[in-house]
Amino acid sequence: MDSKLKAQVIACVSVIVLLILGTVYLINREKTAATGIQVTSMQQESAEAQNGIYARYQLNPDKDPTAFLQDPDFFDVEPEEADQSKVLSLQASSTQKDLRIFVVDGNGNPVSGQQFTFRIAKDGAQTQTYEDEDQDGMLYLTDLTAGEYAVSLNPVDGYAVPDTALSASVSESVSYTVLQDISFLVKTEDEVDPAVEDTGVREAEEDADGTETNVRLADGASVFGIDVSKWNKEIDWQKVKAAGVEYAIIRCGYRGASTGALVEDPYFEKNIKNATEAGVRVGVYFFTQATTPVEAVEEASMVLMLCNQYKISFPLYIDTEGAGGNGRADGLDVETRTAVCTAFCETIENAGYTAGVYASKNWLTGKLDAQKLSPYSVWLAQYSGKPSYQGTYDMWQYTSAGTVDGISTLVDFNVSYMDY
């Protein structure tokens, strides 16, 4: 309501109140003159009645009951609460010379299906515009120079966009810290083609010398356990525990060998919950196809996001193997692959967990710099009666042909020389 209309309303109400009071006064005066009745008692009764009303409704007799008419905002209509699904904000993160930007709504959910236009300027320099052509609500920029960036969103029909720019820092070197917005990148298998993406090849099977055993090797100096993934299907963890399994390393996900998508293992949540409830201690592994340390930080961030609500006893491992020869990371050189594993492990350890690397003997000796990975737990895969790997390792996966009550498929057997 504008100020002119407010003034008119207040004036009209004031005149009406004055007319009523004047009329009451005149009537009372005429009655008093005609009957000769003393008004003193009537005034007293009126005052007592009025006091009773004040007391009944807990009113303050010292305050003017018409004071609300002087409030210029009294007649304003309360604004309706905004639809939070239409209120947009921006989130941004950086690992190294990059910038990852997400559009989220007022409920914290990512917004897609709109061709957003982003405006980005570094340290007050000329603004650059970028279109979200695939309408996924995300913009990822690489090869940026380090510094402070201002990120804005152009107006969008039907949405409320931020009035001020978001400030984002781009780092020069790799930051081994958890990406808080990683959940926006994680997909389910329903969103990808698993036959194309989940193509890991067991290098240890290719290197097997025929002397492996599928009996349980654990003794007083080691602890017996298994590792599982979706390939092991439904598991009765109570039976697994009763069969003498002390721990399980559970796959939480993988990076797609083709598209590079981050995908959660469809059995992970069920496995880790049921294993923990059965009293089986757990660790976690992730099958990597990262091609850069930046992608390895993404993978570690996903692992930490998925594990943060569970009790983790054993390390969180990066599983580095081939993906059939055509995987996006299959052709990495030793230096890059080692840097990927280091970035994953550093991010895990900076979050307070124990990190490790899973690899076959041949990968540890020919495709990784094992010496640079020595600060972390090493999980050796070598299918033989006795490992011939000369480096240090904390856990040995010695067969993929084990059998355990409660698991319908063959399963990997491990012995750990560390009782975490």
C-alpha positions as CSV (number, residue, x, y, z in Angstrom):
1,M,0.0,0.0,0.0
2,D,1.5,3.4,-1.0
3,S,1.9,6.2,1.5
4,K,-0.9,8.4,0.0
5,L,-3.4,5.6,0.3
6,K,-2.2,4.9,3.9
7,A,-2.8,8.5,4.9
8,Q,-6.3,8.5,3.4
9,V,-7.2,5.3,5.3
10,I,-5.8,6.6,8.6
11,A,-7.7,9.9,8.2
12,C,-11.0,8.2,7.4
13,V,-10.7,5.8,10.4
14,S,-9.8,8.8,12.7
15,V,-12.8,10.8,11.6
16,I,-15.1,7.8,12.2
17,V,-13.7,7.2,15.7
18,L,-14.2,10.9,16.5
19,L,-17.8,10.9,15.2
20,I,-18.6,7.9,17.3
21,L,-17.1,9.4,20.5
22,G,-18.9,12.7,19.8
23,T,-22.3,10.9,19.3
24,V,-21.9,8.9,22.5
25,Y,-21.0,12.1,24.4
26,L,-24.0,14.0,23.1
27,I,-26.5,11.1,23.9
28,N,-25.1,10.7,27.4
29,R,-25.3,14.5,28.0
30,E,-29.0,14.7,26.8
31,K,-30.0,11.7,29.0
32,T,-28.4,13.3,32.0
33,A,-30.1,16.6,31.4
34,A,-33.6,15.0,30.9
35,T,-33.6,12.7,33.9
36,G,-31.5,14.7,36.3
37,I,-29.6,11.5,37.1
38,Q,-26.1,12.0,38.5
39,V,-23.5,10.9,36.0
40,T,-20.9,10.3,38.6
41,S,-22.1,6.8,39.4
42,M,-22.4,6.0,35.7
43,Q,-18.9,7.2,35.0
44,Q,-17.7,5.1,37.9
45,E,-19.5,2.0,36.7
46,S,-18.2,2.7,33.2
47,A,-14.7,3.0,34.5
48,E,-15.0,-0.2,36.4
49,A,-16.3,-2.0,33.4
50,Q,-13.5,-0.6,31.3
51,N,-11.0,-1.7,33.9
52,G,-12.5,-5.2,33.8
53,I,-12.1,-5.4,30.0
54,Y,-8.4,-4.2,30.4
55,A,-7.8,-6.9,33.0
56,R,-9.7,-9.6,31.0
57,Y,-7.7,-9.1,27.8
58,Q,-4.4,-8.1,29.6
59,L,-4.4,-4.6,28.1
60,N,-2.4,-1.7,29.3
61,P,-4.8,1.1,30.3
62,D,-2.0,3.7,29.9
63,K,-1.7,3.0,26.1
64,D,-3.9,4.4,23.4
65,P,-6.0,1.6,21.8
66,T,-6.0,3.5,18.5
67,A,-2.3,3.9,18.3
68,F,-2.1,1.2,15.6
69,L,-3.5,3.8,13.2
70,Q,-0.2,5.7,13.5
71,D,1.8,2.7,12.3
72,P,2.7,3.3,8.6
73,D,3.3,-0.4,8.1
74,F,0.2,-1.8,9.8
75,F,-1.8,-2.2,6.6
76,D,1.1,-3.7,4.6
77,V,0.4,-7.2,3.2
78,E,2.8,-9.8,4.5
79,P,4.9,-11.1,1.6
80,E,4.4,-14.8,0.7
81,E,7.2,-17.2,1.4
82,A,9.4,-17.8,-1.7
83,D,9.4,-21.1,-3.4
84,Q,12.9,-22.4,-2.4
85,S,13.1,-24.6,-5.6
86,K,13.1,-21.3,-7.5
87,V,15.7,-19.5,-5.4
88,L,19.2,-20.1,-6.9
89,S,22.7,-19.9,-5.5
90,L,26.2,-20.9,-6.6
91,Q,28.7,-23.2,-5.1
92,A,32.3,-23.4,-6.3
93,S,35.5,-25.4,-5.5
94,S,39.0,-25.6,-6.9
95,T,41.7,-28.3,-6.7
96,Q,44.4,-27.0,-9.0
97,K,44.1,-24.3,-11.6
98,D,40.5,-25.2,-12.1
99,L,37.1,-24.0,-11.1
100,R,34.0,-26.2,-10.6
101,I,30.7,-24.3,-10.3
102,F,27.3,-25.7,-9.4
103,V,23.9,-24.1,-9.5
104,V,21.8,-25.2,-6.5
105,D,18.3,-24.2,-5.3
106,G,17.2,-23.0,-1.9
107,N,16.9,-26.6,-0.6
108,G,20.5,-27.3,-1.6
109,N,19.6,-29.5,-4.6
110,P,21.4,-29.2,-7.9
111,V,19.4,-27.5,-10.7
112,S,19.5,-28.7,-14.2
113,G,17.4,-28.4,-17.4
114,Q,18.2,-24.7,-17.8
115,Q,20.8,-23.1,-20.1
116,F,22.5,-21.0,-17.4
117,T,24.9,-18.2,-18.4
118,F,27.8,-17.7,-16.0
119,R,29.9,-14.5,-15.7
120,I,33.4,-14.9,-14.4
121,A,36.0,-12.3,-13.7
122,K,39.5,-12.7,-12.2
123,D,40.7,-10.0,-9.7
124,G,38.4,-7.4,-11.3
125,A,39.6,-8.1,-14.9
126,Q,37.3,-8.2,-17.9
127,T,34.3,-10.5,-17.4
128,Q,34.0,-13.7,-19.4
129,T,30.7,-15.4,-20.1
130,Y,30.2,-19.2,-20.3
131,E,27.1,-21.1,-21.4
132,D,25.8,-24.2,-19.7
133,E,25.2,-25.8,-23.1
134,D,24.4,-29.3,-21.8
135,Q,22.0,-27.8,-19.2
136,D,23.4,-29.9,-16.3
137,G,23.7,-27.0,-13.9
138,M,27.5,-27.3,-13.7
139,L,30.5,-25.5,-15.3
140,Y,34.0,-26.8,-15.1
141,L,36.9,-24.6,-16.2
142,T,40.5,-25.8,-16.4
143,D,43.9,-24.2,-17.1
144,L,43.1,-21.1,-15.1
145,T,45.7,-18.9,-13.4
146,A,45.7,-18.8,-9.7
147,G,43.8,-16.0,-7.9
148,E,40.5,-14.8,-6.8
149,Y,37.5,-15.0,-9.1
150,A,34.0,-13.4,-9.0
151,V,31.3,-15.8,-10.3
152,S,27.8,-14.5,-11.2
153,L,24.7,-15.9,-12.8
154,N,22.7,-14.1,-15.5
155,P,18.9,-13.7,-14.8
156,V,16.8,-16.7,-15.5
157,D,13.1,-16.6,-16.2
158,G,11.1,-18.0,-13.3
159,Y,14.0,-18.0,-10.9
160,A,15.6,-15.6,-8.3
161,V,19.3,-15.4,-8.9
162,P,22.0,-14.1,-6.4
163,D,22.3,-10.3,-6.2
164,T,26.0,-10.5,-5.5
165,A,28.9,-12.4,-7.1
166,L,30.4,-15.5,-5.4
167,S,34.1,-15.2,-4.5
168,A,36.1,-18.3,-5.4
169,S,39.8,-19.0,-5.0
170,V,41.8,-20.9,-7.6
171,S,45.0,-22.6,-6.3
172,E,48.3,-22.9,-8.1
173,S,49.2,-26.3,-6.7
174,V,47.1,-29.4,-5.9
175,S,45.0,-29.0,-2.8
176,Y,44.6,-32.4,-1.1
177,T,41.4,-31.4,0.6
178,V,37.9,-32.9,0.4
179,L,35.6,-31.4,-2.2
180,Q,32.4,-30.5,-0.3
181,D,30.3,-30.5,-3.5
182,I,31.4,-33.9,-4.7
183,S,28.0,-35.4,-4.2
184,F,26.8,-33.5,-7.2
185,L,29.1,-35.6,-9.4
186,V,28.4,-39.0,-8.1
187,K,26.1,-41.2,-10.2
188,T,24.3,-44.5,-9.8
189,E,24.6,-47.3,-12.2
190,D,21.2,-46.5,-13.6
191,E,22.7,-43.3,-15.0
192,V,25.6,-45.0,-16.9
193,D,26.3,-48.0,-19.0
194,P,28.1,-50.4,-16.6
195,A,29.2,-52.7,-19.4
196,V,31.2,-49.9,-20.8
197,E,32.3,-48.2,-17.6
198,D,33.0,-51.0,-15.1
199,T,35.6,-52.9,-17.1
200,G,38.4,-53.5,-14.6
201,V,40.8,-56.4,-15.3
202,R,42.4,-58.4,-12.6
203,E,46.1,-58.0,-13.3
204,A,46.9,-60.5,-10.6
205,E,45.0,-63.2,-12.5
206,E,47.0,-62.5,-15.6
207,D,50.2,-62.8,-13.6
208,A,49.2,-66.0,-11.6
209,D,51.9,-68.7,-11.6
210,G,49.5,-71.6,-10.9
211,T,50.7,-72.2,-7.3
212,E,48.0,-70.2,-5.6
213,T,45.9,-71.7,-2.9
214,N,42.3,-71.1,-1.9
215,V,42.6,-72.2,1.7
216,R,42.8,-69.8,4.6
217,L,46.3,-68.8,5.4
218,A,45.8,-66.6,8.4
219,D,47.7,-67.6,11.5
220,G,48.7,-65.9,14.7
221,A,50.8,-63.4,12.8
222,S,48.1,-62.3,10.3
223,V,44.4,-61.7,10.1
224,F,42.1,-63.4,7.5
225,G,39.6,-61.3,5.4
226,I,37.9,-60.9,2.1
227,D,37.1,-58.1,-0.4
228,V,33.8,-57.8,-2.1
229,S,31.9,-55.8,-4.7
230,K,28.7,-56.0,-6.7
231,W,30.2,-59.0,-8.5
232,N,29.7,-61.0,-5.3
233,K,25.9,-60.2,-5.4
234,E,23.8,-60.7,-2.2
235,I,25.8,-61.6,0.9
236,D,24.6,-63.1,4.2
237,W,27.0,-61.3,6.5
238,Q,26.0,-63.2,9.6
239,K,27.1,-66.4,8.0
240,V,30.3,-64.7,6.7
241,K,31.1,-63.7,10.3
242,A,30.3,-67.1,11.6
243,A,32.6,-68.6,9.0
244,G,35.6,-66.8,10.6
245,V,36.0,-63.8,8.4
246,E,37.5,-61.0,10.5
247,Y,37.4,-58.1,8.0
248,A,36.1,-57.2,4.6
249,I,37.4,-54.5,2.2
250,I,34.3,-53.3,0.4
251,R,34.2,-51.6,-3.0
252,C,32.4,-48.3,-2.7
253,G,32.6,-47.3,-6.4
254,Y,34.6,-46.7,-9.5
255,R,35.4,-44.1,-12.1
256,G,34.0,-45.0,-15.5
257,A,36.6,-46.4,-17.9
258,S,35.0,-44.6,-20.8
259,T,33.3,-41.4,-19.7
260,G,35.2,-40.9,-16.4
261,A,31.9,-40.7,-14.4
262,L,32.1,-41.3,-10.7
263,V,29.8,-44.3,-10.0
264,E,28.7,-45.8,-6.7
265,D,28.8,-49.6,-6.4
266,P,25.1,-50.6,-6.2
267,Y,25.9,-53.0,-3.3
268,F,28.1,-50.7,-1.3
269,E,25.6,-49.3,1.2
270,K,24.0,-52.7,1.8
271,N,27.3,-54.5,2.2
272,I,28.9,-52.0,4.6
273,K,25.8,-51.7,6.8
274,N,25.2,-55.5,7.1
275,A,28.9,-56.3,7.5
276,T,29.2,-53.8,10.3
277,E,26.1,-55.1,12.0
278,A,27.4,-58.6,11.8
279,G,30.6,-57.6,13.6
280,V,32.9,-57.8,10.5
281,R,35.4,-54.9,10.5
282,V,35.5,-53.0,7.3
283,G,37.8,-51.1,5.0
284,V,36.9,-49.7,1.5
285,Y,38.4,-49.6,-1.9
286,F,37.7,-47.5,-5.1
287,F,38.6,-48.6,-8.6
288,T,40.4,-45.6,-10.2
289,Q,40.5,-44.4,-13.7
290,A,41.8,-41.0,-12.8
291,T,44.2,-39.5,-15.3
292,T,45.3,-36.5,-13.2
293,P,45.9,-35.8,-9.5
294,V,42.9,-33.5,-9.6
295,E,40.7,-36.4,-10.6
296,A,42.2,-38.5,-7.8
297,V,41.2,-35.8,-5.3
298,E,37.6,-36.1,-6.7
299,E,37.8,-39.9,-6.2
300,A,39.1,-39.6,-2.6
301,S,36.4,-37.0,-1.9
302,M,33.7,-39.4,-3.1
303,V,35.1,-42.2,-0.9
304,L,35.1,-40.0,2.1
305,M,31.6,-38.8,1.5
306,L,30.3,-42.4,1.2
307,C,32.2,-43.6,4.3
308,N,31.7,-40.7,6.8
309,Q,28.7,-42.3,8.5
310,Y,30.4,-45.7,9.1
311,K,33.0,-47.0,11.4
312,I,36.0,-47.7,9.2
313,S,38.7,-50.0,10.8
314,F,40.9,-50.8,7.8
315,P,42.4,-48.4,5.3
316,L,40.7,-46.7,2.4
317,Y,42.4,-48.0,-0.8
318,I,42.8,-46.8,-4.3
319,D,42.6,-49.8,-6.6
320,T,44.9,-49.2,-9.6
321,E,44.6,-51.8,-12.4
322,G,43.9,-51.9,-16.1
323,A,40.5,-51.6,-17.7
324,G,40.9,-54.0,-20.7
325,G,43.5,-51.9,-22.5
326,N,41.0,-49.2,-23.6
327,G,40.4,-47.5,-20.3
328,R,41.0,-43.8,-20.1
329,A,43.8,-44.3,-17.6
330,D,45.4,-47.5,-19.0
331,G,48.1,-45.6,-20.9
332,L,49.4,-43.4,-18.1
333,D,53.1,-43.3,-17.5
334,V,54.7,-44.3,-14.2
335,E,55.1,-40.8,-12.9
336,T,51.5,-39.7,-13.6
337,R,50.0,-42.9,-12.2
338,T,52.1,-42.6,-9.1
339,A,51.0,-39.0,-8.7
340,V,47.4,-40.0,-9.0
341,C,47.8,-42.6,-6.2
342,T,49.6,-40.1,-4.1
343,A,46.9,-37.4,-4.5
344,F,44.2,-39.9,-3.5
345,C,46.1,-41.1,-0.4
346,E,47.1,-37.6,0.7
347,T,43.5,-36.5,0.5
348,I,42.3,-39.5,2.5
349,E,45.0,-39.0,5.2
350,N,44.3,-35.3,5.5
351,A,40.8,-36.3,6.4
352,G,42.0,-38.4,9.3
353,Y,41.9,-41.9,7.7
354,T,44.5,-44.5,6.8
355,A,45.1,-44.6,3.1
356,G,46.5,-47.4,0.9
357,V,47.2,-48.6,-2.7
358,Y,46.0,-51.9,-4.1
359,A,48.1,-53.2,-7.1
360,S,49.4,-56.4,-8.6
361,K,53.1,-57.3,-8.3
362,N,53.7,-56.4,-11.9
363,W,52.1,-53.0,-11.5
364,L,54.0,-52.3,-8.3
365,T,57.3,-53.1,-10.1
366,G,56.6,-51.8,-13.6
367,K,53.8,-49.2,-13.6
368,L,54.2,-47.5,-10.3
369,D,57.0,-45.9,-8.3
370,A,56.5,-48.1,-5.2
371,Q,59.2,-46.2,-3.3
372,K,57.1,-43.0,-3.5
373,L,54.1,-44.9,-2.2
374,S,55.8,-46.4,0.8
375,P,54.3,-43.9,3.3
376,Y,50.9,-45.6,2.6
377,S,49.5,-49.1,3.2
378,V,50.3,-51.4,0.3
379,W,47.8,-54.1,-0.6
380,L,49.6,-56.6,-2.8
381,A,47.7,-58.8,-5.3
382,Q,49.7,-61.8,-6.3
383,Y,48.1,-65.2,-6.9
384,S,50.8,-67.7,-5.9
385,G,51.7,-70.0,-3.1
386,K,54.1,-67.4,-1.8
387,P,54.6,-63.8,-2.8
388,S,57.7,-63.0,-4.7
389,Y,57.3,-59.3,-4.5
390,Q,60.4,-57.8,-2.8
391,G,58.8,-54.5,-1.7
392,T,57.0,-53.9,1.5
393,Y,53.2,-54.6,1.9
394,D,50.7,-54.8,4.7
395,M,48.1,-57.0,3.1
396,W,48.3,-59.8,0.5
397,Q,45.4,-60.9,-1.7
398,Y,46.5,-64.4,-2.6
399,T,43.5,-65.8,-4.5
400,S,40.2,-64.9,-6.2
401,A,38.9,-68.4,-6.0
402,G,37.9,-68.6,-2.3
403,T,34.6,-69.9,-1.0
404,V,32.9,-68.7,2.2
405,D,29.5,-69.6,3.7
406,G,27.1,-66.8,3.0
407,I,28.5,-65.8,-0.4
408,S,27.3,-67.7,-3.5
409,T,30.2,-66.6,-5.7
410,L,33.9,-67.1,-5.5
411,V,35.5,-64.5,-3.4
412,D,39.0,-62.9,-2.9
413,F,41.0,-64.1,0.1
414,N,43.4,-61.8,1.9
415,V,45.7,-61.9,4.9
416,S,46.6,-58.7,6.7
417,Y,49.8,-58.3,8.6
418,M,48.4,-55.3,10.4
419,D,45.5,-55.9,12.8
420,Y,43.9,-52.5,12.5
